[in-house]
């Protein structure tokens, strides 16, 4: 049996042009896949440091600045985490910020 030969590097680029065209999709650049991959990896919880290594970057900050884009889901999770800070700090029994808001709502009714 003959050993498999490595795939020519241009094959992936050609397929990236051919396959979307056959499916009636817009053409994409290979580099667009890196952006999409990095964004989805972060959104799925992959830590930025290993992701940076996977992408071949020496600094995680470069990965974050260049190859990732914030998704609505990421913003929502960040908002929820930040919204829990007061409870994390003061505990459930000390929620003065909610009492103040409740009093203000009652006065406006």
C-alpha positions in Angstrom: 0.0 0.0 0.0 1.3 3.4 -1.0 1.6 6.0 1.9 -0.7 9.1 1.6 0.9 12.2 0.2 0.4 15.5 2.1 -2.3 17.7 0.7 -1.1 20.6 -1.4 -1.5 23.9 0.5 -3.5 25.5 -2.3 -6.2 22.8 -2.1 -7.8 24.2 0.9 -8.0 27.7 -0.7 -9.5 26.3 -3.9 -12.1 24.3 -1.9 -13.0 27.4 0.0 -13.8 29.0 -3.3 -15.6 26.0 -4.9 -17.7 24.7 -2.0 -19.6 27.9 -1.0 -20.2 28.7 -4.7 -21.8 25.3 -5.2 -24.0 25.8 -2.1 -25.0 29.3 -3.4 -23.2 31.0 -0.5 -21.0 34.1 -0.8 -17.3 33.7 -1.2 -15.2 33.8 2.0 -11.5 34.4 2.5 -9.5 31.8 4.4 -8.6 34.5 6.9 -12.3 35.0 7.7 -12.3 31.5 9.0 -9.7 32.4 11.6 -11.8 35.3 12.8 -14.9 33.1 13.0 -12.9 30.3 14.7 -11.4 32.6 17.3 -14.7 34.3 18.1 -16.6 31.0 18.5 -13.8 29.4 20.5 -13.9 32.3 23.0 -17.7 32.3 23.1 -17.6 28.5 23.8 -15.4 29.1 26.8 -11.9 28.4 25.4 -9.4 30.4 27.5 -7.6 33.0 25.5 -4.0 31.8 26.2 -4.4 28.3 24.7 -6.4 29.9 21.9 -3.5 32.3 21.2 -1.1 29.3 21.1 -3.4 27.4 18.7 -3.5 30.5 16.4 0.3 30.8 16.7 0.4 34.1 18.5 3.0 35.0 21.1 0.7 37.3 23.0 -2.9 36.7 24.1 -3.6 40.4 23.8 -2.9 40.2 20.1 -5.4 37.4 19.7 -8.1 39.4 21.6 -7.4 42.6 19.7 -7.1 41.2 16.2 -9.0 38.0 15.8 -12.0 38.1 18.0 -15.3 40.0 17.9 -17.8 40.4 20.7 -21.1 38.5 20.2 -24.4 39.4 21.8 -24.2 36.2 23.9 -20.8 37.2 25.2 -22.1 40.6 26.2 -25.1 39.1 27.9 -22.9 36.7 30.0 -20.6 39.5 30.9 -23.6 41.7 32.0 -25.0 38.9 34.1 -21.6 38.3 35.8 -21.2 41.9 36.5 -24.7 42.2 37.8 -24.0 39.5 40.4 -21.0 41.4 41.8 -22.9 43.3 44.5 -24.5 40.0 45.7 -21.2 38.3 45.6 -19.6 41.0 47.7 -22.4 41.8 50.2 -24.4 38.5 50.1 -28.1 37.9 49.6 -29.2 39.5 52.9 -27.6 42.9 52.2 -29.2 44.1 49.0 -29.7 47.8 49.7 -29.5 48.7 46.0 -32.8 46.7 45.4 -34.6 48.3 48.4 -33.7 51.7 47.1 -35.0 50.9 43.6 -38.2 49.4 45.1 -38.9 52.5 47.2 -38.3 54.7 44.2 -40.8 52.7 42.1 -43.4 52.8 44.9 -43.2 56.6 45.1 -43.6 57.0 41.3 -46.9 55.0 41.3 
